């Protein structure tokens, strides 16, 4: 079955960087776009970034544009999210997502806390 496992979160300082990984299995990874979402306490889950199936196209939320890079390694079935110049408002649980045949799949999420 489809499985998405995020890793790389933790406690980070403002101005620092994070790199999250999402290991995918149970489907043909190189056929599907992948997305990262995040959900801050008391807020709705929001889309952070999406990358197309071959990594040649990506889109970003305004809140992270210019300091965020989504990438993928189709040989490792893994998608990455890097955010630089971290801000306290980047604090959230970060989720990996894929949509396959109109079915949405989520990972369990990884907590990122940005605080001094």
Buried (B, 14 or more C-beta within 10 A) or exposed (E): EBEBBBBBBEEBEEEEEBEBBBBBEEBEBEEBBBBBBBBBEEEEBEBBBBBEBEBEEBBBBEBBEEBBBBBBEBEEBBBBBBBBEBEEEBBBBBBBBBEEEEEEBBBEBBEBEBEE
